[in-house]
């Protein structure tokens, strides 16, 4: 969240960002370090529910636009909703037993992510 404004400036291009006084190389390195640390922490705590992290930012960008100050919190909100719905589905598919939530998340997120990449990129 602290780097969202810098990411918006960086999205304008390197020349414009440098003209506005942003140190582009340092900003990229700082963002990369933050993303790596946060991803490692999330995977070590929650396990490999990787499609949540891939799909939710794209859904957030599609629904609210490209402003990173809004994309980041809405990605978290959409991720929470996706995980809760996947957990609910995992509990209801086979009543006495429980399907692993990662299977449900991957089975629903992978096709939608591929559809998004084919359709909008």
Beta strands, then each sheet from edge to edge (+ up, - down):
end
